């Protein structure tokens, strides 16, 4: 089976059935690598799972370490934005950035920024 058909018929529906968006093969492989590493798998084991010939490719491009302090901060930001969207906090108490008020993005802020900063 071709890789695009495998993604379309099997992998993507499985990912979406648990409520996660599909970001393509690189995102899928990066998630596998990062989660295996976070669960305690050695980076050499992760390299073998991904079938990389060179260990530095796995370590530099695929394994992303999640900083608990960053995740905690982003979850607090997400909660604040969700409160703002529900009107539970005065908008004036939240500082505007760049002259624009931040808008809540229904649960995606922490997830999108997690990949950008980790």
N, C-alpha and C positions, 0 to 999 in steps of 0.2 A: 504494500500500500504506500502511495506517495505521502510525503510528510504533510503536505497541505490538506490532503484528504483525511489523514489520521487526526490532524488538529480539528478539522471541521466536523468530523463525524464522531470522534471519541473523546479526545482530550478537552476541547473547548466546552462541550456540553457538560462534562463532568465537573470542570472548574466552575462554570456558571451555575450548576445545580446547588453548589454550596455557597452561592452568593458572592463569588469573586469575579471580577472582570478579567477578560482575556487580553493580555498585552503582547501576545506573540511568543514565538519559541524562545527568544533570548530572555524575555521576562520570566517565562516558565522555568527555564534552566537556572536562571539566577535565583529564583525563589527556592528551587530544590536545593541548590548549593548552600544558600544562606541558612535555610531551615535545618538542613543536615548538620551544618557547622554549629548552629545554635543549640542543637540537640546533643552535641558532644562528639560528633564524628570528626576524626582527624582530617586535616586538609588533604592528605594523601588519599584517603578513602574517598573524599568528595571528588578529587581529580579522577579517580578510577571510575566512579559512577558516571561522571560526565564524559569519560573517555578522552580526556585531554592528554596530549603527549608531553606537554611542558607544564610543570607545576605552577610557574609564575602566572600563566594565563588564568588558571582557576582562582588563585589567590587575589590577583589584581583586578580581574574583570567580572568574576562571578560571585565570590563570597563577599557579602556585605554584612558587617558586624553591626548589630543594633545597639545603640547606646541607650540604656534605660533612662538616663536623665533627659535625653532628647525626646524619647517617646512619651515620658511623663509630661514634659512641657507641652508637647503637641496635643496630647489628650486634654490638658487643661484649656488650651486655646480652642480646641474643638468644642468643648463644653460651653465655653463663653460665647462662641459664635452661635451655637444652637440656642442658648438663652436669649441672645439678641434677636434671633429670627422668630422666637415665640413671644417676644415683647416682655420678657420677664426682667429685663434690666434696661435702665435708661440708656439709650444710644449715646447720649452725651457723656456718659461715664467711661465709654470706650474710646480711646484716642484714635483719631483718623490717621491713616498713613498715606503720605504723599498727597494730602488734600482730599482723599477719598475715604469714605467709611468702608470698612471691610464687610463683606456679605457672607453669611453662612452658606455652606455648600453641602448641606445634608449628609454629613458623615464622611466626606471624602478628604477634608483638609489634612487630617493627621496621616491618613494613608498615603496621599500623594507626596507630602513633604517628608515622610519617613524614608522613602526611596531617594529623595534628593539630598538629604543630609547624612544618611548612614552609609 
